[in-house]
Amino acid sequence: MIGVLHALDAASGRERWRHRHSAAAAGVAAGGRWVFVESDGDLWTHDRRTGEIVDGAFPELEGRPVQVCGDILVFQQSGRLGAADLASMAEIFTTDDYVLDAPVAVADGVMVAADRYEGNVSAGGLRAFDAATGRSPWLVEPDDLTAVDIGRSAVAWSRPLPDLPVGAPVVADGLVHTFTRDGAVLGHDNAAGQRLAHGRGTRAADDRSAIPPKLITKAGTGR
């Protein structure tokens, strides 16, 4: 049934409660005594134990819940990310930067979203935000090959590519291998980002199923 929110017992799988909204429900997040869901453009707050809607809870919030990180609810509203404190029900911040209206990854207090341009279309860039402050510690440009230090939540290195990348990079033998749309096959040092290898393959526009050839390394520098 469209718009029905179900709560299941994690141990037995039995249904504890259900609540039917008047429109499709999406973006479920749970934390503390709350369950959050978006339906018909509104953010609804349910009691986690009973499923009942709690009137007056988080009255200033709108949009789609993303995830609960500790005591903070992360939500998405009108192309921007925001956060609210579960204890006080108060909004903490809304980001100044717009992101793509698409799923957001949240881990270790960092939100990562697809960067937005020309409406709700992404060119492939990524933007990170601190889930506690909304500050953006790093940005990945769409035409660059970028390595991010997860521990420091900072860009380790970034190198321009001759064309848009095709597929996912492959890391092997200390190199990050990248295949680009114009047929280039590149190998960058995993630690510093220095280009150590450069080869040619089949143009992706001509044959999307082409497999990149073996990399040709520069003498004395490649592996």
N, C-alpha and C positions, 0 to 999 in steps of 0.2 A: 504493500500500500504506500502511495506517495505521501511524504510528509510525516511518516510515523517514526518516532525516535524510540529505540529499544534499549533497555539496560539489562545486561546479562550477568549472572554470577560467574566470576572468573574461574572458580574451582569446578563448578558443576555444569556450567553452560545454560542453566535454567534462567528463564526470563524473570526478572524482579519487577519491572514495571515497563509500561509503554505510554507514550503521549503522542497524540496525533495533532500536527499543525495543519493549518488550512492550505499551505503550499509546500512545495518540496523543501526538505531540510538538508543542510550541508554544513561542512566545516565544524564538526563536533570536537570539542576540547573539554577536558575535565580536570579539576584541581580543587583541593579542599572540600568544602561541602557543596560545590557547584558543578553543574554541567552546562556548557554553553553550546548554542547551535544557532546557525543563521537560517532564517526562513522568510521568504518574500521580502528580502532586503533588510530585515530587522534582526538584531541580535537578541536572542531569548536566553534567560537564565532559569535553569531548573534546579530544584533541590535534588542533590545526588542520591538521597535515601528514598525519596518518595516519587520523584519525577514531576512533582507539581511545579508550575511556574511561580517564581517568587516575585510578586509585585513590588516595585520600587527598588529592586536590586540593580546596581550599575545603570542608573537612569540616563547617564550622559553618553553611553557607548552605543555605537552603531557599527554595522559592517559584519564581517565574517571572522569568527574565532579561528586562530591558527594552532596555538599550542599553549599549554601552561608550563612555564619554566619557574619552578620553585613557587614563590608567592606572586608571580607576575603572569597576567594573561596577555598573550600576544595576539593582536587582531589586525585585520586588513580592512581598510575603509577608503573608498574612492581613489584607489591607486597608491595609497600610502600605508605604511605600517604604523601601528601604535601599540601602547602597552598600558595596562591598568593594574593597580595594586589590589590583590584579592581581599586584604584585610579592611582597607578603607573604602573600597569600591570606587576609588578616584582614578582618573586618567593620569598617567605619569608623563607621557609624551606622545606626539605624533611626528613622524619624520618629515623633514622638509623635502626630501627627494622622493620622486615617484618611481614605482616599480611596476613590473608587469602583473596584471591581475591573474595570477597563476599560483600553484602551490609554492610554499616557502619552506626552506629547510632551517631547522633550529637545533643547535647542538652546543653544549658547553657555554651557554649564555650568548651565543652569536647567531643572528638571523641572516640568512643568505637568500637573496631573491634575484630573479632575472631582471636586468636593467631595462628600462622602458624608453622608447623614443617613437616619435611620429604616431601619437595615439597609443593604443594598447598593443604595440608590436615590438618585439625584441630583436636586436641585431646579434644577440649572443653574449652580451656582457653580463657580469655579475656584480652585485653590490652587497656589501656586508654591513650589518648594524649591530651595535651593542644592545642586547635585549634589556639592559637596565637603564641606559641613558639615551638611546636612539642615535648616538654618535656613529658615524660611518668610518671604521678604521681602515678599510681598503676597498678598492674598486678594480675590477678586471675589465679592461677594454676589449671590445668584441674582436678586434683584428690582431690581438696579441696572444702569445703563448705565455701564460702566467703561472708561477708557482707560489703557493701560499703556505706560510709557516703556521700550522694549526695551533701550536703551542703559544705563539706570540700574537696570533690573529693579525698577521701583517703580511704584506707581499714580500716574498723572499727575492724574487727577480721576475722581470717581465721583458720579453723580446718580441719585436714586430715580426709578422709573417708575411711572405710575399703575396698571399691570397688567403681566402677564407679556409679554415681547416675542414677536412672531411673526416667524419668518424671521430672516435675517441683516441687521444694519445696513448701510446704503449710505452711503458717504462721497462727497460731491460738493460742489463750490463752497464748500469750507471748513466744511461742515455734516455732522454725523453724523445721518442720517435713520433713525428707528426707528418701526415700526408695532407697536402693542400689541394685546392680545387684546380690549380693550374698545372698539377702533375709533379710538384716538387715533393721530395722525400727528405725531411730534415731530421737531424739528430742533435739535441742540445744536452749539455752536461747537466745532470740532475741537480748537482749542488750549487753551481754558479750561473747556469743558464747560457754558458758560452756555446756557440754553434761549432760542433766538431765534425759534423758529417752533412753531406748534401748530395742527393741523387735525383734521378728523374723517373717518373712513372707514367701511367696513362692518365690523360686528363679526365677528371671526374665527370665533366660535362659530356664527354664522349662515351664513357663507359663507367657507370656508377658501381659496377660489380668488380672493377679492376682491383687486383691485389698489389699493393706497393712492392717494388722489387727490393732486393737486398741493398742495404745502404752502402754507399761508396765512401769510405772514410779518408780524411786527409792524412798523408803520411806523417807519422810521429805524433799525431794528436788523438786519433780515434782508437776504438777498440775493435 
